[in-house]
């Protein structure tokens, strides 16, 4: 399973004068979202081998397949 999160912080500042009274207002918002998704069994989830990119609102996660050797293969005997 792979988990990824997004932390969005925004700050808005407003200064002005209204009816002879000066004001300074700051609004801060913070939002954190987390998602988890299952990956295929043959996906290599080692930290240094995975790559991710975010472009035009799309998150792309690339994981190489696990290397397989002949010993890990399934053996079926035919009589």
C-alpha positions as a Markdown table, in Angstrom:
| # | Residue | x | y | z |
|---|---|---|---|---|
| 1 | Unk | 0.0 | 0.0 | 0.0 |
| 2 | Unk | 1.2 | 3.5 | -0.8 |
| 3 | Unk | 0.1 | 6.6 | 1.1 |
| 4 | Unk | 0.6 | 10.2 | 0.0 |
| 5 | Unk | -0.6 | 13.5 | 1.3 |
| 6 | Unk | -1.1 | 17.1 | 0.3 |
| 7 | Unk | -0.7 | 20.1 | 2.7 |
| 8 | Unk | -2.3 | 23.3 | 1.5 |
| 9 | Unk | -1.8 | 26.6 | 3.3 |
| 10 | Unk | -3.2 | 29.9 | 2.3 |
| 11 | Unk | -2.9 | 33.4 | 3.8 |
| 12 | Unk | -4.8 | 36.4 | 2.8 |
| 13 | Unk | -4.0 | 39.9 | 4.1 |
| 14 | Unk | -6.3 | 42.9 | 3.8 |
| 15 | Unk | -5.4 | 46.5 | 4.9 |
| 16 | Unk | -7.6 | 49.5 | 4.6 |
| 17 | Unk | -9.6 | 52.2 | 6.1 |
| 18 | Unk | -13.3 | 52.4 | 6.6 |
| 19 | Unk | -15.3 | 55.3 | 8.2 |
| 20 | Unk | -12.0 | 56.8 | 9.5 |
| 21 | Unk | -11.0 | 53.6 | 11.2 |
| 22 | Unk | -7.9 | 51.7 | 9.9 |
| 23 | Unk | -7.9 | 47.9 | 9.9 |
| 24 | Unk | -5.5 | 45.1 | 9.2 |
| 25 | Unk | -7.0 | 41.7 | 8.7 |
| 26 | Unk | -5.2 | 38.4 | 8.1 |
| 27 | Unk | -6.9 | 35.1 | 7.3 |
| 28 | Unk | -5.1 | 31.8 | 7.4 |
| 29 | Unk | -6.4 | 28.5 | 6.3 |
| 30 | Unk | -4.7 | 25.1 | 6.4 |
| 31 | Unk | -5.9 | 21.8 | 4.9 |
| 32 | Unk | -4.3 | 18.4 | 4.8 |
| 33 | Unk | -5.6 | 15.5 | 2.7 |
| 34 | Unk | -4.2 | 12.0 | 2.7 |
| 35 | Unk | -4.9 | 9.2 | 0.2 |
| 36 | Unk | -3.9 | 5.5 | 0.3 |
| 37 | Unk | -4.0 | 3.1 | -2.6 |
| 38 | Unk | -3.1 | -0.5 | -3.1 |
| 39 | Unk | -0.3 | -1.4 | -5.5 |
| 40 | Unk | 0.1 | -4.6 | -7.4 |
| 41 | Unk | 2.1 | -7.3 | -5.7 |
| 42 | Unk | 4.9 | -7.1 | -8.3 |
| 43 | Unk | 5.4 | -3.3 | -7.7 |
| 44 | Unk | 8.8 | -2.4 | -6.2 |
| 45 | Unk | 8.0 | 0.1 | -3.3 |
| 46 | Unk | 11.5 | 0.9 | -2.3 |
| 47 | Unk | 11.9 | 4.6 | -1.5 |
| 48 | Unk | 14.8 | 5.4 | -3.9 |
| 49 | Unk | 13.2 | 3.6 | -6.9 |
| 50 | Unk | 9.8 | 5.3 | -7.0 |
| 51 | Unk | 9.2 | 8.6 | -8.9 |
| 52 | Unk | 6.3 | 11.0 | -8.7 |
| 53 | Unk | 5.3 | 14.1 | -10.6 |
| 54 | Unk | 2.4 | 16.6 | -10.4 |
| 55 | Unk | 1.3 | 18.4 | -13.5 |
| 56 | Unk | -2.0 | 20.1 | -14.4 |
| 57 | Unk | -3.8 | 18.7 | -11.4 |
| 58 | Unk | -2.7 | 15.1 | -12.1 |
| 59 | Unk | -0.4 | 13.1 | -9.8 |
| 60 | Unk | 1.6 | 10.5 | -11.6 |
| 61 | Unk | 3.4 | 7.8 | -9.5 |
| 62 | Unk | 5.8 | 5.4 | -11.3 |
| 63 | Unk | 7.0 | 2.2 | -9.6 |
| 64 | Unk | 9.3 | -0.3 | -11.3 |
| 65 | Unk | 8.4 | -4.0 | -11.2 |
| 66 | Unk | 10.2 | -6.2 | -8.8 |
| 67 | Unk | 13.0 | -8.1 | -10.3 |
| 68 | Unk | 12.2 | -11.8 | -10.6 |
| 69 | Unk | 14.6 | -14.6 | -10.7 |
| 70 | Unk | 14.1 | -18.2 | -12.0 |
| 71 | Unk | 14.0 | -19.4 | -8.4 |
| 72 | Unk | 11.0 | -17.3 | -7.6 |
| 73 | Unk | 9.0 | -18.7 | -10.5 |
| 74 | Unk | 6.2 | -21.3 | -10.2 |
| 75 | Unk | 7.2 | -24.8 | -11.1 |
| 76 | Unk | 4.6 | -27.2 | -12.5 |
| 77 | Unk | 5.5 | -30.9 | -13.0 |
| 78 | Unk | 3.8 | -32.7 | -15.9 |
| 79 | Unk | 3.5 | -36.5 | -15.5 |
